[in-house]
Amino acid sequence: MTSTVPATASTPLLSIEDGVATITLNRPAHRNRLQDEDLHTLLAHFGRIEADTSLRVVMLRANTAGQPKPVFCAGYDLGGFDEPGKDASLFERMTDAYAALSPVTVCALNGSVYGGATDLFISSDLRLALEGVEMRMPATALGLHYYANGLQRYVTRMGLAFTERAFLTGRPFTAQRLWDTGCLEDLLPAAEFEAGLSALVRDVAALAPLAARAVKQSLRELATGNTATGTLERIRERERVTLASEDFAEGRKAFAERRAPKFSGR
């Protein structure tokens, strides 16, 4: 996998190759700050991804070309927040749609991340970061109570103590501090970042897609603390489906034959 730097700024880009969808934030001169048109584009990309059952991995990254210090995303552009007709729920709908994607999501944090964009980082299933980046949530420093689903993701995926520090101090988390929380798959220097990212995406794409999607959904349900009878039965049903799947039969056969499996997603 190679990283292609787009020549001109634009709304987020989507490329699809070999079962991997790559979304690239592409406003490097403005630190990839998200505008409403970017949010609408991302929602469209997520819809296309969800409709394509052949996709196994979604990788989210940013174009940081020409930046003095790499910034993955500076958050949401608040400049026109008071404009008539402004949809205050648009950002939350975008992050909810990303969090709900069926393929495994990988955040390639190749720059610092701020504000609402931290929810994209936290919502990802797997996260890999560049050494020297930071993460900061300034909502309360701006006088804002963060949206409900974003707060829930912070607490369920990062823990209450992490969330309290993020929101009740406004201080940044260094890359090393993020690593210490255990939320990162890897923390890499610039010279090793692309190779490490490629290896991670390759490993995830090689998983049985039916099982990976099912387990992801079950883990998300369990993370909310919902263990009602209906939830547990849905999880058991997913287990039954994978036990009877062609993928599981292929996985057992490949293991016995000491070869890489060829999964079909059925």
MISE-897735 format. One record per residue (C-alpha): residue number from 1; residue in one letter; chain; x, y, z. Coordinates in steps of 0.25 Angstrom, whole numbers. Example, Ala and Ser with C-alpha at 12.3 -4.5 7.8 and 13.67 -1.06 7.14 Angstrom:
 num residuo cadena    xx    yy    zz
   1       A      A    49   -18    31
   2       S      A    55    -4    29
end
This chain:
 num residuo cadena    xx    yy    zz
   1       M      A     0     0     0
   2       T      A     5    14    -4
   3       S      A     1    27     0
   4       T      A    -3    37   -11
   5       V      A    -4    52    -7
   6       P      A   -15    59   -15
   7       A      A   -10    71   -23
   8       T      A   -22    80   -19
   9       A      A   -31    82    -7
  10       S      A   -45    77    -8
  11       T      A   -55    70     0
  12       P      A   -51    56     6
  13       L      A   -47    46    -4
  14       L      A   -51    32    -5
  15       S      A   -43    21   -12
  16       I      A   -46     6   -13
  17       E      A   -36    -5   -16
  18       D      A   -35   -20   -12
  19       G      A   -46   -19    -1
  20       V      A   -41    -7     5
  21       A      A   -48     7     5
  22       T      A   -38    19     8
  23       I      A   -44    32    12
  24       T      A   -35    44    12
  25       L      A   -37    57    18
  26       N      A   -32    67     8
  27       R      A   -31    82    13
  28       P      A   -17    82    18
  29       A      A   -15    97    16
  30       H      A   -27    98    26
  31       R      A   -22    87    35
  32       N      A   -33    78    29
  33       R      A   -43    86    37
  34       L      A   -57    80    34
  35       Q      A   -68    89    27
  36       D      A   -82    85    25
  37       E      A   -79    81    10
  38       D      A   -69    71    16
  39       L      A   -79    65    25
  40       H      A   -89    63    14
  41       T      A   -78    57     6
  42       L      A   -74    47    17
  43       L      A   -88    43    19
  44       A      A   -89    40     4
  45       H      A   -76    32     5
  46       F      A   -81    24    17
  47       G      A   -94    21    10
  48       R      A   -86    15    -2
  49       I      A   -77     7     7
  50       E      A   -88     1    15
  51       A      A   -95    -3     2
  52       D      A   -83   -11    -3
  53       T      A   -82   -24     5
  54       S      A   -69   -27    -2
  55       L      A   -61   -17     6
  56       R      A   -54   -22    18
  57       V      A   -46   -10    24
  58       V      A   -49     5    24
  59       M      A   -36    13    26
  60       L      A   -37    28    30
  61       R      A   -25    37    28
  62       A      A   -22    51    24
  63       N      A   -14    59    14
  64       T      A    -4    67    23
  65       A      A     5    72    11
  66       G      A    12    85    14
  67       Q      A     8    86    28
  68       P      A    19    91    38
  69       K      A    14    81    48
  70       P      A     4    70    43
  71       V      A   -10    72    46
  72       F      A   -20    60    43
  73       C      A   -32    69    46
  74       A      A   -34    82    54
  75       G      A   -49    79    56
  76       Y      A   -61    85    51
  77       D      A   -61    99    45
  78       L      A   -70   107    55
  79       G      A   -69   120    47
  80       G      A   -83   119    42
  81       F      A   -89   113    54
  82       D      A  -100   124    55
  83       E      A  -104   125    41
  84       P      A  -119   123    38
  85       G      A  -123   109    35
  86       K      A  -110   103    41
  87       D      A  -112    88    44
  88       A      A  -106    86    58
  89       S      A  -108    71    57
  90       L      A  -100    69    44
  91       F      A   -87    66    51
  92       E      A   -93    56    61
  93       R      A  -100    49    49
  94       M      A   -87    48    42
  95       T      A   -79    42    53
  96       D      A   -91    33    57
  97       A      A   -91    28    42
  98       Y      A   -76    25    43
  99       A      A   -77    18    56
 100       A      A   -88     9    51
 101       L      A   -80     4    38
 102       S      A   -80   -11    37
 103       P      A   -65   -13    32
 104       V      A   -54   -11    42
 105       T      A   -50     3    42
 106       V      A   -35     7    44
 107       C      A   -31    22    48
 108       A      A   -17    25    42
 109       L      A   -14    37    51
 110       N      A    -3    43    43
 111       G      A    -5    56    50
 112       S      A   -11    63    62
 113       V      A   -26    63    64
 114       Y      A   -35    73    71
 115       G      A   -49    76    75
 116       G      A   -60    68    68
 117       A      A   -50    60    60
 118       T      A   -46    53    72
 119       D      A   -59    45    71
 120       L      A   -54    39    58
 121       F      A   -42    35    64
 122       I      A   -49    29    76
 123       S      A   -60    23    68
 124       S      A   -50    15    60
 125       D      A   -48     0    63
 126       L      A   -33     1    62
 127       R      A   -24    13    63
 128       L      A   -10    15    59
 129       A      A    -2    28    61
 130       L      A    10    36    57
 131       E      A    20    39    68
 132       G      A    19    54    73
 133       V      A     4    56    70
 134       E      A    -6    60    80
 135       M      A   -21    60    83
 136       R      A   -29    71    89
 137       M      A   -44    73    93
 138       P      A   -46    88    95
 139       A      A   -62    87    96
 140       T      A   -63    92   110
 141       A      A   -52   103   107
 142       L      A   -62   108    96
 143       G      A   -74   107   105
 144       L      A   -80    95    98
 145       H      A   -86    83   104
 146       Y      A   -82    72    95
 147       Y      A   -93    63    87
 148       A      A   -98    51    94
 149       N      A   -94    40    85
 150       G      A   -80    45    85
 151       L      A   -79    46   100
 152       Q      A   -84    32   101
 153       R      A   -73    27    91
 154       Y      A   -63    34    99
 155       V      A   -67    27   112
 156       T      A   -70    13   106
 157       R      A   -57    12    98
 158       M      A   -47    21   106
 159       G      A   -52    20   120
 160       L      A   -58    30   130
 161       A      A   -45    35   135
 162       F      A   -39    38   121
 163       T      A   -52    45   117
 164       E      A   -52    54   130
 165       R      A   -38    58   127
 166       A      A   -41    61   112
 167       F      A   -53    69   115
 168       L      A   -51    75   129
 169       T      A   -37    80   127
 170       G      A   -36    83   112
 171       R      A   -22    79   112
 172       P      A   -16    71   101
 173       F      A   -12    56   101
 174       T      A     2    54    96
 175       A      A     4    42    86
 176       Q      A    11    35    97
 177       R      A     0    37   107
 178       L      A   -10    31    97
 179       W      A    -1    19    95
 180       D      A    -1    17   110
 181       T      A   -16    16   110
 182       G      A   -15     4   101
 183       C      A   -24    10    90
 184       L      A   -13    10    79
 185       E      A    -9    -2    71
 186       D      A     4     4    69
 187       L      A    12    17    71
 188       L      A    22    19    59
 189       P      A    32    29    55
 190       A      A    30    35    41
 191       A      A    40    26    34
 192       E      A    32    14    38
 193       F      A    18    19    38
 194       E      A    13    15    24
 195       A      A    19     1    25
 196       G      A    13    -1    39
 197       L      A    -1     4    34
 198       S      A     0    -5    22
 199       A      A     3   -17    30
 200       L      A    -9   -14    40
 201       V      A   -19   -13    28
 202       R      A   -13   -25    21
 203       D      A   -15   -33    34
 204       V      A   -29   -28    36
 205       A      A   -33   -30    22
 206       A      A   -29   -45    23
 207       L      A   -39   -48    34
 208       A      A   -52   -55    30
 209       P      A   -61   -44    27
 210       L      A   -74   -50    32
 211       A      A   -68   -53    45
 212       A      A   -61   -40    46
 213       R      A   -73   -32    43
 214       A      A   -82   -40    53
 215       V      A   -72   -40    64
 216       K      A   -70   -25    62
 217       Q      A   -85   -23    64
 218       S      A   -86   -32    76
 219       L      A   -74   -24    83
 220       R      A   -81   -11    80
 221       E      A   -94   -16    87
 222       L      A   -87   -21    99
 223       A      A   -79    -9   101
 224       T      A   -91    -1   104
 225       G      A   -94   -10   115
 226       N      A  -107   -15   109
 227       T      A  -107   -30   113
 228       A      A  -122   -32   111
 229       T      A  -128   -45   107
 230       G      A  -130   -40    92
 231       T      A  -116   -35    91
 232       L      A  -110   -48    96
 233       E      A  -119   -56    87
 234       R      A  -114   -48    75
 235       I      A  -100   -50    78
 236       R      A  -102   -65    79
 237       E      A  -109   -65    66
 238       R      A   -97   -58    59
 239       E      A   -89   -69    65
 240       R      A   -98   -80    59
 241       V      A   -97   -73    46
 242       T      A   -82   -73    46
 243       L      A   -81   -88    50
 244       A      A   -90   -92    38
 245       S      A   -82   -82    29
 246       E      A   -74   -86    17
 247       D      A   -63   -77    23
 248       F      A   -62   -85    35
 249       A      A   -61   -98    27
 250       E      A   -50   -92    18
 251       G      A   -43   -87    31
 252       R      A   -42  -101    37
 253       K      A   -38  -107    23
 254       A      A   -27   -96    21
 255       F      A   -22   -99    35
 256       A      A   -21  -114    33
 257       E      A   -14  -111    20
 258       R      A    -5  -101    26
 259       R      A    -8   -90    15
 260       A      A   -15   -76    15
 261       P      A   -30   -77    15
 262       K      A   -38   -71     3
 263       F      A   -50   -66    10
 264       S      A   -63   -62     2
 265       G      A   -71   -55    12
 266       R      A   -82   -66    12
end
